[in-house]
Amino acid sequence: MNGIYELVAENIPQPELLFFNYGFWQPGVDDSWIAPSDRLYRHHLQFVRHALSGVDLQGKGVLEVGCGRGGNCYFLVRYSDAARIVGVDICAPNLALARNDSRLKRAQFLAGDAHKLPFANTSFDVVLNLESSHCYSHFDQFVGEVTRVLKSSGIFCFADLWNVDVMELDWPARERALRSSLEVVAEENISEPVFQAMGLSGSLSEQLNALSDARNQAVIQRINGGVKALRAGLATGDYSYRLWRLRKQ
């Protein structure tokens, strides 16, 4: 599955495609905090903000595992008071895009495997992982690594698609790994807000279509076909999208 991210980075290098999450929208959500220049990304920024809701970031060290092109780190750079922002990804083309993006100069981007993070024990106050863990073959190892690099009382903010049958993952085992390693602070089913954002102006599919050309058209059609199928699964309730905030003891 990681191969699709390399294809996207190589065929759609435009910096306009900053985020690769599906976004978050619900009636009455306040978006007045979003800068006018970031309106295109409003649903994606809302997603990151909601995932980190209630987490103290001021002066903290934050690690994002699976940082992609740097969108979620952009939220941290522009809209938080985090003192240290580090993104890790296994996809070299994504890292190159993030490192070359002038908007992300305050963040550091490193190559690394989610199953073996390149950091010492107790290195971070907060770890963020959004919409990438379905690519991890050994989820329990990933959770163990998150626990290892978190400081005592550190917070892990985690969200991803769930119960997607075509992914052929052991979803109950993944949930057990989360609950057995860390204390659950909050958990939510955010399927409806994600479903709504996937169909609104500024959605990932709309942004991809705006960047379509002869070279990347096949890749974009492939991605949008998958998005359509996932959205249909959320609509029927066969799939879900879940979010946890967990604390290291």
The 8 nearest C-alpha neighbors of each residue, nearest first, counted from 0:
[[1, 2, 3, 134, 4, 133, 135, 166],
 [0, 2, 3, 4, 134, 5, 90, 89],
 [3, 1, 5, 0, 4, 6, 90, 7],
 [2, 4, 6, 5, 1, 0, 7, 218],
 [5, 3, 7, 6, 2, 1, 8, 90],
 [4, 6, 8, 2, 3, 7, 9, 92],
 [7, 5, 3, 9, 4, 8, 10, 2],
 [6, 8, 4, 10, 11, 5, 9, 3],
 [9, 7, 5, 12, 11, 6, 92, 10],
 [8, 10, 6, 7, 11, 12, 5, 92],
 [11, 9, 7, 215, 8, 6, 12, 214],
 [10, 12, 7, 8, 13, 9, 215, 210],
 [13, 11, 8, 9, 10, 14, 96, 7],
 [12, 14, 15, 11, 16, 210, 17, 8],
 [13, 15, 16, 17, 12, 100, 96, 11],
 [16, 14, 13, 17, 206, 12, 210, 18],
 [17, 15, 14, 18, 13, 206, 207, 19],
 [16, 18, 70, 15, 14, 68, 69, 19],
 [19, 17, 70, 20, 16, 43, 68, 71],
 [18, 20, 21, 17, 203, 70, 67, 68],
 [19, 21, 22, 18, 43, 130, 203, 129],
 [22, 20, 197, 203, 193, 43, 19, 196],
 [21, 23, 43, 42, 46, 196, 20, 193],
 [24, 22, 46, 193, 192, 42, 196, 45],
 [25, 23, 192, 196, 195, 42, 193, 22],
 [24, 26, 192, 28, 27, 23, 195, 191],
 [27, 25, 28, 24, 192, 29, 195, 23],
 [26, 28, 29, 25, 24, 30, 31, 192],
 [27, 29, 26, 25, 30, 24, 45, 31],
 [30, 28, 31, 27, 32, 45, 26, 33],
 [29, 31, 32, 33, 28, 41, 45, 42],
 [30, 32, 33, 29, 34, 35, 28, 41],
 [33, 31, 30, 34, 29, 78, 35, 41],
 [32, 34, 31, 30, 37, 35, 41, 38],
 [33, 35, 37, 36, 32, 38, 31, 30],
 [36, 34, 37, 38, 33, 39, 31, 32],
 [35, 37, 34, 38, 39, 33, 40, 41],
 [38, 36, 34, 35, 39, 40, 33, 41],
 [37, 39, 41, 40, 35, 36, 34, 33],
 [40, 38, 201, 37, 41, 36, 42, 200],
 [39, 41, 38, 43, 37, 42, 44, 201],
 [40, 42, 38, 44, 43, 39, 45, 37],
 [43, 41, 22, 45, 23, 44, 40, 24],
 [44, 42, 22, 46, 40, 45, 41, 20],
 [43, 45, 41, 47, 46, 42, 40, 48],
 [46, 44, 42, 48, 43, 47, 23, 49],
 [45, 47, 23, 43, 22, 49, 44, 48],
 [48, 46, 50, 44, 49, 45, 51, 71],
 [47, 49, 45, 51, 50, 46, 52, 44],
 [50, 48, 52, 46, 51, 47, 45, 23],
 [49, 51, 47, 48, 52, 46, 156, 242],
 [52, 50, 48, 49, 54, 47, 53, 156],
 [53, 51, 49, 54, 50, 48, 47, 55],
 [52, 54, 51, 55, 49, 50, 56, 48],
 [55, 53, 51, 52, 56, 154, 125, 156],
 [54, 56, 57, 53, 59, 51, 52, 58],
 [57, 55, 81, 59, 80, 54, 58, 79],
 [58, 56, 80, 81, 59, 55, 82, 79],
 [57, 59, 82, 81, 80, 56, 60, 83],
 [60, 58, 81, 56, 82, 57, 124, 61],
 [59, 61, 83, 123, 124, 82, 84, 81],
 [62, 60, 125, 84, 126, 123, 83, 124],
 [63, 61, 126, 85, 86, 84, 127, 125],
 [62, 64, 127, 86, 66, 126, 128, 65],
 [65, 63, 87, 128, 66, 86, 127, 62],
 [64, 66, 88, 67, 87, 131, 63, 128],
 [65, 67, 86, 69, 88, 64, 63, 87],
 [66, 68, 93, 69, 65, 88, 94, 19],
 [69, 67, 93, 97, 17, 96, 70, 66],
 [70, 68, 72, 97, 67, 66, 71, 73],
 [71, 69, 18, 73, 17, 72, 68, 74],
 [70, 72, 74, 73, 69, 47, 75, 66],
 [71, 73, 75, 69, 74, 70, 76, 86],
 [72, 74, 70, 76, 71, 75, 77, 69],
 [75, 73, 71, 72, 78, 77, 76, 44],
 [74, 76, 79, 72, 73, 78, 77, 71],
 [77, 75, 73, 74, 78, 72, 79, 105],
 [76, 78, 74, 75, 73, 79, 80, 102],
 [77, 79, 74, 75, 76, 80, 73, 33],
 [78, 80, 75, 81, 77, 76, 56, 74],
 [81, 79, 57, 56, 58, 82, 78, 75],
 [80, 82, 58, 59, 57, 56, 79, 83],
 [83, 81, 58, 59, 60, 80, 84, 57],
 [82, 84, 60, 81, 61, 59, 85, 106],
 [85, 83, 106, 61, 62, 60, 107, 81],
 [86, 84, 107, 62, 106, 108, 63, 61],
 [85, 87, 108, 63, 66, 62, 64, 107],
 [88, 86, 109, 64, 111, 110, 66, 65],
 [89, 87, 65, 110, 111, 90, 66, 67],
 [88, 90, 111, 110, 112, 91, 87, 65],
 [89, 91, 93, 88, 92, 5, 94, 4],
 [90, 92, 94, 93, 89, 95, 110, 88],
 [93, 91, 95, 94, 8, 90, 5, 96],
 [94, 92, 68, 96, 95, 91, 67, 90],
 [93, 95, 97, 91, 96, 92, 98, 68],
 [94, 96, 92, 98, 93, 97, 99, 91],
 [95, 97, 93, 99, 94, 98, 68, 100],
 [98, 96, 68, 94, 69, 100, 99, 95],
 [97, 99, 95, 96, 100, 94, 108, 103],
 [98, 100, 96, 97, 95, 101, 103, 104],
 [101, 99, 97, 102, 98, 103, 96, 14],
 [102, 100, 103, 104, 99, 98, 97, 105],
 [103, 101, 100, 104, 73, 105, 76, 77],
 [104, 102, 101, 105, 106, 100, 73, 76],
 [103, 105, 106, 101, 102, 100, 107, 98],
 [106, 104, 103, 76, 107, 84, 102, 83],
 [107, 105, 84, 104, 103, 85, 108, 76],
 [106, 108, 85, 86, 84, 109, 105, 104],
 [109, 107, 86, 85, 87, 98, 94, 106],
 [110, 108, 87, 111, 86, 107, 88, 94],
 [111, 109, 88, 89, 87, 108, 91, 112],
 [110, 112, 89, 88, 87, 116, 117, 109],
 [111, 113, 114, 115, 89, 116, 88, 110],
 [114, 112, 115, 141, 116, 64, 111, 65],
 [113, 115, 141, 112, 140, 116, 144, 137],
 [116, 114, 112, 113, 117, 144, 111, 141],
 [115, 117, 113, 118, 112, 111, 114, 144],
 [118, 116, 111, 115, 119, 112, 110, 109],
 [119, 117, 116, 120, 148, 122, 121, 115],
 [118, 120, 122, 148, 121, 117, 147, 116],
 [119, 121, 148, 147, 122, 118, 149, 150],
 [122, 120, 150, 148, 149, 123, 147, 119],
 [121, 123, 148, 120, 119, 149, 150, 118],
 [124, 122, 149, 60, 125, 150, 61, 121],
 [123, 125, 153, 60, 150, 149, 59, 61],
 [126, 124, 61, 154, 123, 153, 155, 62],
 [127, 125, 62, 155, 63, 61, 156, 154],
 [126, 128, 63, 156, 155, 157, 62, 64],
 [129, 127, 157, 64, 63, 156, 65, 158],
 [130, 128, 158, 157, 131, 159, 127, 132],
 [129, 131, 159, 158, 132, 20, 160, 128],
 [130, 132, 133, 129, 134, 65, 159, 128],
 [133, 131, 134, 135, 130, 159, 138, 128],
 [132, 134, 131, 135, 130, 159, 160, 166],
 [133, 135, 132, 131, 0, 136, 1, 166],
 [136, 134, 132, 133, 137, 138, 113, 141],
 [135, 137, 138, 134, 133, 168, 132, 114],
 [138, 136, 140, 139, 135, 141, 114, 142],
 [137, 139, 141, 140, 135, 136, 142, 173],
 [138, 140, 142, 141, 176, 137, 143, 173],
 [141, 139, 143, 138, 114, 142, 137, 144],
 [140, 142, 114, 138, 144, 143, 139, 113],
 [143, 141, 145, 139, 144, 140, 146, 138],
 [144, 142, 140, 146, 141, 145, 147, 139],
 [143, 145, 147, 141, 146, 142, 140, 148],
 [146, 144, 142, 147, 148, 143, 149, 141],
 [145, 147, 143, 149, 144, 148, 142, 247],
 [146, 148, 144, 120, 145, 149, 143, 121],
 [149, 147, 121, 120, 122, 145, 146, 123],
 [150, 148, 121, 123, 146, 153, 147, 124],
 [149, 151, 121, 153, 124, 123, 152, 122],
 [150, 152, 153, 247, 248, 149, 121, 124],
 [153, 151, 247, 248, 246, 150, 154, 124],
 [154, 152, 124, 150, 151, 149, 247, 125],
 [155, 153, 246, 125, 245, 156, 126, 247],
 [154, 156, 126, 245, 244, 125, 127, 246],
 [157, 155, 244, 127, 243, 50, 126, 128],
 [156, 158, 128, 243, 242, 129, 127, 155],
 [159, 157, 242, 129, 241, 130, 243, 128],
 [160, 158, 130, 240, 241, 129, 161, 242],
 [159, 161, 240, 239, 241, 130, 163, 162],
 [160, 162, 239, 240, 163, 238, 159, 241],
 [163, 161, 238, 164, 170, 239, 160, 237],
 [162, 164, 238, 161, 165, 166, 160, 237],
 [163, 165, 166, 167, 162, 168, 238, 237],
 [166, 164, 167, 163, 168, 162, 229, 238],
 [165, 167, 164, 168, 163, 133, 162, 134],
 [168, 166, 165, 164, 169, 163, 170, 162],
 [167, 169, 166, 170, 164, 133, 162, 163],
 [170, 168, 172, 171, 173, 167, 162, 174],
 [169, 171, 173, 172, 168, 162, 174, 161],
 [172, 170, 174, 173, 169, 175, 176, 168],
 [173, 171, 175, 170, 174, 169, 176, 139],
 [174, 172, 170, 176, 171, 175, 138, 169],
 [173, 175, 171, 177, 176, 172, 178, 170],
 [176, 174, 172, 178, 173, 177, 179, 171],
 [177, 175, 173, 174, 179, 139, 178, 172],
 [178, 176, 174, 175, 180, 179, 181, 173],
 [177, 179, 175, 180, 176, 181, 174, 182],
 [178, 180, 176, 177, 175, 181, 182, 174],
 [181, 179, 178, 177, 176, 146, 182, 143],
 [180, 182, 247, 246, 178, 245, 179, 177],
 [181, 183, 246, 245, 184, 247, 178, 248],
 [182, 184, 245, 185, 244, 181, 246, 178],
 [183, 185, 245, 244, 182, 246, 186, 243],
 [186, 184, 244, 183, 243, 187, 245, 242],
 [187, 185, 243, 242, 244, 184, 188, 183],
 [188, 186, 242, 241, 189, 243, 185, 240],
 [187, 189, 241, 190, 240, 242, 239, 186],
 [190, 188, 240, 191, 192, 241, 187, 193],
 [189, 191, 240, 239, 193, 188, 192, 194],
 [190, 192, 194, 193, 189, 195, 233, 25],
 [193, 191, 24, 23, 195, 25, 194, 189],
 [192, 194, 23, 196, 190, 195, 191, 22],
 [195, 193, 191, 197, 192, 196, 190, 230],
 [194, 196, 192, 193, 197, 198, 24, 191],
 [197, 195, 193, 24, 23, 22, 199, 198],
 [196, 198, 194, 202, 195, 21, 199, 193],
 [199, 197, 196, 195, 202, 200, 194, 204],
 [200, 198, 196, 202, 197, 201, 195, 205],
 [199, 201, 202, 205, 198, 196, 39, 197],
 [200, 202, 39, 205, 199, 206, 203, 40],
 [203, 201, 205, 197, 204, 200, 199, 206],
 [202, 204, 206, 205, 207, 21, 201, 197],
 [205, 203, 207, 202, 206, 223, 208, 226],
 [204, 206, 208, 202, 207, 203, 201, 209],
 [207, 205, 203, 209, 204, 208, 202, 201],
 [206, 208, 204, 210, 209, 205, 203, 211],
 [209, 207, 211, 205, 210, 206, 204, 219],
 [208, 210, 206, 207, 211, 205, 204, 212],
 [211, 209, 207, 208, 212, 206, 11, 13],
 [212, 210, 208, 216, 209, 215, 207, 219],
 [213, 211, 214, 216, 215, 210, 208, 209],
 [212, 214, 216, 215, 211, 217, 218, 210],
 [215, 213, 212, 216, 10, 217, 211, 218],
 [214, 216, 218, 10, 217, 212, 213, 211],
 [215, 217, 219, 211, 218, 213, 212, 214],
 [216, 218, 220, 219, 215, 221, 214, 213],
 [219, 217, 221, 215, 220, 216, 222, 7],
 [218, 220, 222, 216, 221, 217, 223, 215],
 [221, 219, 223, 217, 218, 222, 224, 216],
 [220, 222, 218, 224, 219, 223, 217, 225],
 [223, 221, 219, 225, 224, 220, 226, 218],
 [222, 224, 226, 220, 225, 221, 204, 219],
 [223, 225, 227, 221, 222, 226, 220, 228],
 [224, 226, 228, 222, 223, 227, 229, 221],
 [227, 225, 223, 229, 224, 228, 230, 222],
 [228, 226, 230, 224, 225, 229, 223, 231],
 [227, 229, 231, 225, 230, 226, 232, 224],
 [230, 228, 232, 226, 231, 227, 225, 233],
 [231, 229, 233, 227, 232, 228, 194, 226],
 [230, 232, 234, 228, 229, 233, 227, 235],
 [231, 233, 238, 229, 237, 235, 230, 234],
 [234, 232, 238, 236, 230, 231, 235, 239],
 [235, 233, 231, 232, 236, 230, 194, 237],
 [236, 234, 232, 237, 233, 231, 238, 230],
 [235, 237, 233, 238, 234, 232, 239, 190],
 [236, 238, 232, 235, 233, 239, 162, 163],
 [239, 237, 233, 232, 163, 162, 236, 161],
 [240, 238, 161, 190, 233, 160, 162, 241],
 [239, 241, 160, 190, 161, 189, 159, 188],
 [242, 240, 188, 158, 189, 187, 159, 239],
 [241, 243, 158, 187, 186, 157, 188, 159],
 [244, 242, 186, 157, 185, 156, 245, 158],
 [243, 245, 156, 185, 184, 155, 183, 157],
 [246, 244, 183, 155, 184, 182, 154, 181],
 [247, 245, 154, 182, 181, 153, 152, 155],
 [246, 248, 152, 181, 153, 151, 182, 154],
 [247, 152, 151, 246, 181, 182, 153, 180]]
